[in-house]
Amino acid sequence: MSTEIANLLSEHPFTKGFWPEHVARLAAMASEVRFSPGELIFHEGDHSSLFYLLVSGNVALEVLSPGRPVRIATLYGGEVLGWSSVTGDNGKQFQARALEEVHALAFDGARLGHACQEDYALGFWFMRAILSVMAERLHAIRAQLLDVYTPV
């Protein structure tokens, strides 16, 4: 396990409240990845099993519309990308594109799911953090809908 990865994980907002042994277990499963500006991280509909904790850089979440992608959200360092890889959803709902140099920690979603099943305490903290991410995304979408559909 890399000490640098362990430090990045312990400082990431996603792992707030995780026990030190859980952070160490996650660090043993993580690898550092980098994406260049404009690089596609995954396509809409991909069945990628990768889950990312963004360390730095911005990522656009896009929906493919006829003729062009439409950005629906921007993710920043300290956020999560690809949570559907862990929850077992069928395919990515969006396309993810690096807007600038992106540094992230990558995890295999199936391996994470297995680790959560083996260690219920890790599973509890991990799924609690995933639910928090999902709730934040739903609130952001609600705010966008209000902006679009509220009469002036």
C-alpha positions as CSV (number, residue, x, y, z in Angstrom):
1,M,0.0,0.0,0.0
2,S,1.3,3.4,-0.9
3,T,1.6,5.9,1.9
4,E,0.7,8.7,-0.6
5,I,-2.6,6.9,-1.6
6,A,-3.4,6.3,2.1
7,N,-2.9,10.0,2.8
8,L,-5.0,11.1,-0.2
9,L,-7.8,8.8,0.9
10,S,-7.7,9.9,4.6
11,E,-8.0,13.6,3.4
12,H,-10.8,12.9,0.8
13,P,-14.2,14.1,2.0
14,F,-15.8,10.8,0.9
15,T,-13.9,8.9,3.6
16,K,-14.8,11.3,6.5
17,G,-15.8,9.1,9.4
18,F,-14.3,5.9,8.1
19,W,-12.2,3.9,10.5
20,P,-8.4,3.9,10.0
21,E,-8.4,0.2,9.1
22,H,-11.1,0.8,6.5
23,V,-9.1,3.6,4.9
24,A,-6.1,1.3,4.9
25,R,-8.1,-1.4,3.2
26,L,-9.4,1.0,0.6
27,A,-5.8,2.3,0.0
28,A,-4.7,-1.3,-0.8
29,M,-7.4,-1.4,-3.5
30,A,-6.8,2.0,-5.0
31,S,-4.6,3.1,-7.9
32,E,-3.8,6.6,-9.0
33,V,-5.0,7.7,-12.4
34,R,-4.7,10.9,-14.4
35,F,-6.8,12.2,-17.3
36,S,-5.9,14.9,-19.8
37,P,-8.1,17.8,-20.7
38,G,-10.8,16.6,-23.1
39,E,-10.2,12.9,-22.4
40,L,-13.3,10.8,-22.0
41,I,-13.3,8.9,-18.7
42,F,-16.3,6.8,-19.7
43,H,-19.1,6.9,-22.2
44,E,-22.8,6.9,-21.6
45,G,-24.0,3.3,-21.4
46,D,-20.5,1.9,-20.6
47,H,-20.5,-1.0,-18.2
48,S,-17.2,0.2,-16.6
49,S,-16.6,-1.2,-13.2
50,L,-14.4,1.7,-12.1
51,F,-15.3,4.0,-9.3
52,Y,-13.3,7.2,-8.8
53,L,-12.5,9.6,-6.0
54,L,-11.5,12.9,-7.6
55,V,-8.4,14.4,-6.0
56,S,-8.0,17.4,-8.3
57,G,-9.4,18.7,-11.6
58,N,-12.9,19.2,-13.0
59,V,-15.0,16.6,-14.8
60,A,-18.1,17.3,-16.9
61,L,-21.0,14.9,-16.7
62,E,-22.8,14.9,-20.0
63,V,-25.9,13.5,-21.7
64,L,-25.6,12.7,-25.3
65,S,-28.1,14.7,-27.3
66,P,-28.5,14.5,-31.1
67,G,-25.5,16.3,-32.5
68,R,-23.7,17.2,-29.3
69,P,-23.1,16.3,-25.6
70,V,-25.0,18.5,-23.1
71,R,-23.3,19.1,-19.7
72,I,-25.6,18.5,-16.8
73,A,-23.1,18.8,-14.0
74,T,-19.5,19.6,-13.2
75,L,-17.6,17.6,-10.6
76,Y,-14.6,18.9,-8.7
77,G,-11.7,17.6,-6.7
78,G,-13.1,16.0,-3.5
79,E,-16.1,14.5,-5.3
80,V,-17.1,11.1,-6.5
81,L,-17.4,9.8,-10.0
82,G,-18.9,6.5,-11.2
83,W,-20.8,5.4,-8.1
84,S,-23.1,3.2,-10.2
85,S,-20.1,0.8,-10.5
86,V,-20.5,0.0,-6.8
87,T,-24.3,-0.1,-6.7
88,G,-24.6,-2.6,-9.5
89,D,-26.6,-0.3,-11.9
90,N,-26.7,-1.3,-15.5
91,G,-24.4,1.0,-17.4
92,K,-23.3,4.6,-16.9
93,Q,-26.1,7.1,-17.2
94,F,-23.8,9.9,-18.3
95,Q,-20.6,10.5,-20.2
96,A,-17.7,11.8,-18.2
97,R,-15.1,14.1,-19.7
98,A,-12.0,15.7,-18.1
99,L,-12.2,19.5,-18.4
100,E,-8.7,20.0,-17.2
101,E,-5.9,17.7,-15.9
102,V,-7.6,15.3,-13.5
103,H,-6.0,13.3,-10.7
104,A,-8.1,10.6,-9.2
105,L,-8.0,7.4,-7.2
106,A,-9.6,4.5,-9.1
107,F,-11.2,1.4,-7.6
108,D,-12.7,-1.7,-9.1
109,G,-16.4,-1.5,-8.2
110,A,-16.8,-5.3,-8.0
111,R,-13.9,-5.6,-5.7
112,L,-15.2,-2.8,-3.5
113,G,-18.6,-4.4,-3.4
114,H,-17.0,-7.7,-2.3
115,A,-15.0,-5.9,0.4
116,C,-18.2,-4.3,1.7
117,Q,-19.9,-7.7,1.9
118,E,-16.9,-9.2,3.8
119,D,-16.7,-6.4,6.3
120,Y,-20.1,-5.1,7.3
121,A,-18.7,-2.1,9.1
122,L,-16.8,-1.0,6.0
123,G,-19.9,-1.7,4.0
124,F,-22.0,0.5,6.3
125,W,-19.6,3.5,6.1
126,F,-19.1,3.0,2.3
127,M,-22.8,2.8,1.4
128,R,-23.6,5.7,3.8
129,A,-21.0,7.8,1.9
130,I,-22.5,6.7,-1.4
131,L,-26.0,7.6,-0.2
132,S,-24.8,11.0,0.8
133,V,-23.3,11.5,-2.7
134,M,-26.6,10.4,-4.3
135,A,-28.6,12.8,-2.1
136,E,-26.4,15.7,-3.0
137,R,-26.8,15.0,-6.7
138,L,-30.6,14.8,-6.4
139,H,-30.6,18.1,-4.6
140,A,-28.5,19.7,-7.4
141,I,-30.8,18.3,-10.1
142,R,-33.8,19.6,-8.2
143,A,-32.3,23.1,-8.0
144,Q,-31.6,22.9,-11.8
145,L,-35.1,21.9,-12.5
146,L,-36.5,24.8,-10.4
147,D,-34.2,27.2,-12.4
148,V,-35.5,25.8,-15.7
149,Y,-39.2,25.5,-14.9
150,T,-39.9,28.3,-12.5
151,P,-41.9,31.1,-14.2
152,V,-40.1,34.4,-14.2
